[in-house]
Amino acid sequence: MTTDIRGARDGIARRLYSIAILPFIHDPLIRQRVKLSWFVWGYWPLILRESRLSGRERIALLAAFLRVDWLILHGHTPREMADISVALAQGRVAPGQAIVEAGCWNGGSTAKFSHLARRFECSLHVYDSFQGVEDVSNVPGEWEYSGQYASPETTVRRNLERCGSNAPFTTYPGWFSETLAAKPVSAPIALAYIDCDIAKGTYEALSGLVHSLAPNGVIFSQDFHISPVRSLLTNPETWSRLGVAEPKITQMGRRLAKLTWEESRK
């Protein structure tokens, strides 16, 4: 399905949701469960696309992901997580490599990444302020999300305990400028996922990721629909400042973008 068709279909779903569901269901987790009846079909790439996952592994991941969808309020769609999972499963991931999440909210995506980390014998590194989106009200051009998506680290850990796997994970509380940008992950990064809603945080995360990517490593941005983030990612000066070649950017739906480098990033 092309991005245009997916966008049109999801746009229809959003309009129906705003008319038929939003005014009558006030619990956000119940809303998420209702939306799942429409968006659950987005998991089809996880089941059908060619990858290194066996049939049994695909079914096990689907079951684990659906448990997360039912129990933990999160901000991604089944199709987005399916596309991310397939990208990892199609890559050449070596045991001991890392999965990095920059922005985790309640830990819904974290729990799903933990199942992928266990399957591919990766370590999981989770970066978040646990205070919500950073206040960038004084930064020209940034969208205002200050304080949104705040969730305590204890909540994330509790959700990992009930819905995640036993893969090793480490949390790094604080702003990205103080954590990921200041001290990048030492292990080669197979997959990184940035969901911080602001260009400032995205750049800080990238500065701690791009030089640690494994060969064929991939970075996903969940914020490509946010114009300051999109402008940052598509601006050649961003990559010049970071000291790496421009990536190939593939938009996958309305919000998700995949960043890949076919050759050396130097």
PLY file of the C-alpha trace (Angstrom):
ply
format ascii 1.0
element vertex 266
property float x
property float y
property float z
element edge 265
property int vertex1
property int vertex2
end_header
0.00 0.00 0.00
1.42 3.37 -0.99
1.94 6.19 1.48
-0.80 8.26 -0.24
-3.37 5.46 0.06
-2.39 4.77 3.65
-2.65 8.47 4.45
-6.11 8.77 2.87
-7.37 5.66 4.65
-5.99 6.79 8.01
-7.44 10.25 7.44
-10.90 8.73 7.04
-10.35 6.72 10.23
-9.30 9.84 12.13
-12.42 11.73 11.01
-14.70 8.86 12.00
-12.90 8.60 15.32
-13.34 12.33 16.04
-17.06 12.13 15.26
-18.16 8.75 16.60
-15.75 7.94 19.43
-13.92 10.95 20.83
-17.03 12.77 22.18
-18.39 9.66 23.93
-15.39 7.75 25.30
-13.23 9.74 27.68
-10.79 7.12 28.97
-7.76 7.31 26.60
-6.89 3.62 27.07
-10.44 2.58 26.14
-10.20 4.83 23.09
-6.98 3.07 22.13
-8.67 -0.32 22.43
-11.54 0.83 20.23
-9.13 2.18 17.60
-7.29 -1.14 17.66
-10.28 -2.77 15.94
-9.42 -0.65 12.88
-5.66 -0.35 13.08
-4.86 -3.94 14.11
-4.71 -4.87 10.43
-1.58 -2.75 10.23
0.37 -5.64 11.70
0.17 -7.53 8.39
3.82 -6.79 7.38
5.01 -8.50 10.55
3.19 -11.66 9.50
3.56 -11.61 5.72
6.74 -9.80 4.71
9.94 -11.72 4.13
12.30 -11.60 7.11
14.43 -13.80 9.34
11.51 -14.41 11.69
9.96 -17.86 11.73
6.22 -18.31 11.65
6.19 -19.17 15.34
8.21 -16.05 16.16
5.89 -13.83 14.14
2.83 -15.13 15.99
4.57 -14.76 19.36
5.55 -11.16 18.60
2.03 -10.36 17.40
0.54 -11.75 20.61
3.01 -9.78 22.74
2.37 -6.58 20.79
-1.41 -6.96 21.11
-1.06 -7.39 24.87
0.80 -4.09 24.98
-1.85 -2.42 22.82
-4.55 -3.58 25.22
-2.84 -2.67 28.48
-0.52 0.32 27.92
-1.46 3.71 26.53
1.04 4.63 23.81
1.47 6.87 20.78
2.36 4.59 17.86
0.21 2.51 15.51
0.40 -1.22 14.75
1.58 -0.48 11.21
4.42 1.69 12.47
5.64 -0.98 14.86
5.24 -3.68 12.20
7.37 -1.68 9.75
10.03 -1.10 12.41
10.07 -4.79 13.35
10.42 -5.90 9.73
13.26 -3.43 9.13
15.12 -4.94 12.07
14.35 -8.51 11.04
15.54 -7.87 7.48
18.83 -6.38 8.65
22.07 -8.09 9.60
21.74 -7.82 13.37
24.54 -9.38 15.39
24.17 -10.52 19.01
25.34 -7.85 21.39
24.20 -4.92 19.27
21.84 -2.32 20.73
18.31 -1.07 20.27
17.97 2.54 21.42
14.74 4.32 22.22
14.80 8.11 22.62
11.48 9.04 24.20
9.36 6.29 25.72
6.30 7.91 27.44
4.55 5.03 29.31
6.80 2.33 27.92
4.43 0.80 25.36
6.94 0.92 22.53
9.66 0.01 25.06
7.86 -3.22 25.93
7.60 -4.11 22.24
11.26 -3.30 21.65
12.16 -5.56 24.57
10.61 -8.52 22.73
12.60 -7.66 19.61
15.73 -7.26 21.73
15.28 -10.74 23.18
14.73 -12.29 19.74
17.85 -10.69 18.26
19.97 -10.86 21.43
20.29 -7.08 21.63
20.58 -4.83 24.63
17.86 -2.20 25.04
18.74 1.39 26.00
15.89 3.73 26.94
16.37 7.51 27.12
13.69 9.83 28.48
13.40 12.86 30.72
10.44 11.22 32.51
9.22 14.83 32.83
7.43 15.11 29.50
8.49 17.09 26.44
11.14 19.72 27.11
10.02 23.35 27.27
11.16 24.92 23.99
8.70 27.80 24.03
11.60 30.22 23.54
13.00 28.33 20.55
11.76 29.89 17.27
9.76 27.54 15.08
9.29 24.71 17.58
5.82 23.36 18.21
4.57 23.65 21.78
4.39 20.29 23.54
6.02 21.32 26.82
5.33 18.86 29.62
3.19 16.54 27.53
3.74 12.76 27.57
5.21 12.78 31.07
5.38 9.42 32.79
7.48 8.38 35.81
10.31 5.92 35.31
8.57 3.62 37.81
5.57 3.41 35.47
7.76 2.48 32.52
9.54 -0.20 34.53
6.24 -1.59 35.82
4.85 -1.79 32.28
8.00 -3.55 31.14
7.59 -6.08 33.93
4.03 -6.97 32.97
4.23 -6.70 29.16
7.91 -6.85 28.19
10.46 -9.63 27.88
13.46 -10.50 30.00
15.90 -8.81 27.61
18.49 -6.64 29.40
17.61 -2.96 29.42
19.00 0.26 30.86
17.16 3.54 31.43
18.86 6.94 31.24
16.77 9.65 32.93
17.38 13.23 31.80
17.32 15.47 28.75
19.07 14.06 25.68
21.67 16.82 25.80
22.77 15.45 29.19
22.51 11.73 28.40
22.49 10.39 24.85
24.36 13.31 23.29
26.88 13.48 26.12
27.64 9.76 26.37
26.46 7.64 23.42
25.83 3.92 23.69
29.08 1.99 23.34
27.57 -1.05 21.57
26.93 -0.84 17.81
23.33 0.30 17.30
21.16 -1.91 15.11
18.03 0.20 15.47
17.20 3.57 17.02
13.77 5.08 17.50
13.33 8.80 18.20
9.99 10.04 19.49
10.49 13.34 21.31
8.21 15.74 19.36
10.76 18.56 19.03
13.59 19.33 16.63
16.01 20.25 19.43
15.69 16.87 21.08
15.80 15.07 17.74
19.11 16.72 16.87
20.56 15.92 20.29
19.50 12.30 19.94
20.98 12.07 16.45
24.28 13.46 17.69
24.53 10.50 20.06
23.36 7.92 17.52
24.77 8.44 14.05
28.40 7.70 14.87
27.48 4.54 16.79
25.26 2.92 14.16
26.20 -0.59 13.15
26.66 -1.35 9.44
23.13 -1.34 7.99
21.87 0.22 11.22
18.64 2.20 10.87
17.12 5.19 12.63
13.39 5.85 12.80
11.79 9.18 13.60
8.21 9.06 14.85
7.87 12.82 14.38
8.11 13.36 10.62
4.65 14.98 10.62
5.97 17.75 12.88
7.28 20.41 10.53
10.31 21.56 12.61
11.48 17.94 12.90
10.86 17.28 9.20
12.79 20.42 8.28
15.67 19.33 10.49
15.87 15.86 8.96
15.65 17.05 5.36
18.14 19.90 5.76
21.62 19.02 4.40
23.17 21.34 6.99
21.93 19.03 9.76
24.08 16.19 8.51
27.02 18.46 7.75
26.96 19.65 11.38
26.80 16.06 12.55
29.72 15.15 10.31
27.94 12.39 8.39
26.58 11.90 4.89
22.94 12.66 4.24
20.72 9.63 4.79
18.06 8.26 2.53
14.76 9.25 4.15
11.76 7.01 3.51
8.42 8.24 4.79
6.30 5.36 6.07
2.80 6.66 6.69
1.97 10.08 8.08
4.37 10.20 11.04
7.11 7.61 10.64
10.31 8.12 8.65
13.18 5.69 8.18
16.75 6.96 7.87
19.27 4.69 6.20
22.76 4.99 4.78
23.59 2.76 1.84
27.32 3.41 2.09
29.73 4.86 4.63
28.25 7.63 6.77
31.52 9.60 6.63
0 1
1 2
2 3
3 4
4 5
5 6
6 7
7 8
8 9
9 10
10 11
11 12
12 13
13 14
14 15
15 16
16 17
17 18
18 19
19 20
20 21
21 22
22 23
23 24
24 25
25 26
26 27
27 28
28 29
29 30
30 31
31 32
32 33
33 34
34 35
35 36
36 37
37 38
38 39
39 40
40 41
41 42
42 43
43 44
44 45
45 46
46 47
47 48
48 49
49 50
50 51
51 52
52 53
53 54
54 55
55 56
56 57
57 58
58 59
59 60
60 61
61 62
62 63
63 64
64 65
65 66
66 67
67 68
68 69
69 70
70 71
71 72
72 73
73 74
74 75
75 76
76 77
77 78
78 79
79 80
80 81
81 82
82 83
83 84
84 85
85 86
86 87
87 88
88 89
89 90
90 91
91 92
92 93
93 94
94 95
95 96
96 97
97 98
98 99
99 100
100 101
101 102
102 103
103 104
104 105
105 106
106 107
107 108
108 109
109 110
110 111
111 112
112 113
113 114
114 115
115 116
116 117
117 118
118 119
119 120
120 121
121 122
122 123
123 124
124 125
125 126
126 127
127 128
128 129
129 130
130 131
131 132
132 133
133 134
134 135
135 136
136 137
137 138
138 139
139 140
140 141
141 142
142 143
143 144
144 145
145 146
146 147
147 148
148 149
149 150
150 151
151 152
152 153
153 154
154 155
155 156
156 157
157 158
158 159
159 160
160 161
161 162
162 163
163 164
164 165
165 166
166 167
167 168
168 169
169 170
170 171
171 172
172 173
173 174
174 175
175 176
176 177
177 178
178 179
179 180
180 181
181 182
182 183
183 184
184 185
185 186
186 187
187 188
188 189
189 190
190 191
191 192
192 193
193 194
194 195
195 196
196 197
197 198
198 199
199 200
200 201
201 202
202 203
203 204
204 205
205 206
206 207
207 208
208 209
209 210
210 211
211 212
212 213
213 214
214 215
215 216
216 217
217 218
218 219
219 220
220 221
221 222
222 223
223 224
224 225
225 226
226 227
227 228
228 229
229 230
230 231
231 232
232 233
233 234
234 235
235 236
236 237
237 238
238 239
239 240
240 241
241 242
242 243
243 244
244 245
245 246
246 247
247 248
248 249
249 250
250 251
251 252
252 253
253 254
254 255
255 256
256 257
257 258
258 259
259 260
260 261
261 262
262 263
263 264
264 265
